[in-house]
Amino acid sequence: MKPLNLLEYIYAIEDYHFDLAYPREIRELSDRHWTPVEVARKAAEFLVREPGTRVLDIGCGPGKFCIVGALATEGRFTGVEQRPHLCAAARSVIDQAQIPNAAIIHGNLTAMDFSHFDAFYLFNPFQENLETNAKIDLTVKLSSELYDQYTEHVARQLALAPLRTRVATYCGACEEVPMGYECIDSSSGCDLKFWEKTKHHPVRPSAQGPTSTNRKWRFMVGAIEPAA
Ligand SMILES: C[S@@+](CC[C@H](N)C(=O)[O-])C[C@H]1O[C@@H](n2cnc3c(N)ncnc32)[C@H](O)[C@@H]1O
């Protein structure tokens, strides 16, 4: 059988073929940590309302969602990723395949300006801070405090976004999605959720941190009026 080349891999529908675009050690993490091709397509089609819609993948790993979304729609996809070797893997595919509407930023999501984006994608990016048996690797700091910090940061940024902002979440408790966003549809056995901001809610002016019994940023952010 003739071997597939990179372009054939990234246009493949089956995850097994798509993942051949990556080195083996990254491929092996796909089942658990990278978005399936079909889910990425559906999420991208929901998020991109018009040509040029700017989509941010919050914790993009090796860029699978950004690559699939950029090939399937006319949106502009940016991924932010804290692990440099995953950024390198993503950029290698994007550069070799010359995908003009996908880009990867190496860094922490807390340094990103969310106002530069129209729509957001999250595949449970902070879960490995809580689960001891679901870590990608040990190259970054992981802790329940970081889970709270990142989740609150995203919830606050999304709470400040304009009405009609769209978010797609895949798996997880969706604690990053604050009040004011309505889950308007779901897919892939409800694991993929489509959200749209339909109401403004006041955002508390300063972080106070969740209590150990209440991690629900979705309900905490915006639930309390700012001090006069
Ligand atoms: C479950 S993977 C999802 C990858 C990709 N979004 C996808 O759907 O295929 C979550 C990724 O988020 C990254 N991540 C977690 N916290 C981050 C942070 N604070 N800043 C940047 N990246 C982060 C992790 O390194 C990991 O690669």
The ligand as an ORCA input file, in Angstrom:
! r2SCAN-3c Opt
* xyz 0 1
  C      -6.641     18.333     26.922
  S      -5.357     19.146     26.037
  C      -6.295     19.745     24.661
  C      -5.442     20.112     23.458
  C      -6.199     20.730     22.279
  N      -7.009     21.851     22.683
  C      -7.064     19.731     21.591
  O      -8.282     19.865     21.744
  O      -6.580     18.830     20.900
  C      -5.112     20.603     27.054
  C      -3.859     21.406     26.728
  O      -3.929     22.638     27.439
  C      -2.610     23.022     27.795
  N      -2.682     23.975     28.912
  C      -3.159     23.725     30.157
  N      -3.053     24.833     30.928
  C      -2.505     25.813     30.153
  C      -2.165     27.164     30.388
  N      -2.351     27.738     31.579
  N      -1.637     27.878     29.372
  C      -1.435     27.299     28.149
  N      -1.721     26.004     27.871
  C      -2.262     25.267     28.857
  C      -1.958     21.694     28.164
  O      -0.537     21.795     28.121
  C      -2.543     20.764     27.104
  O      -1.704     20.669     25.987
*
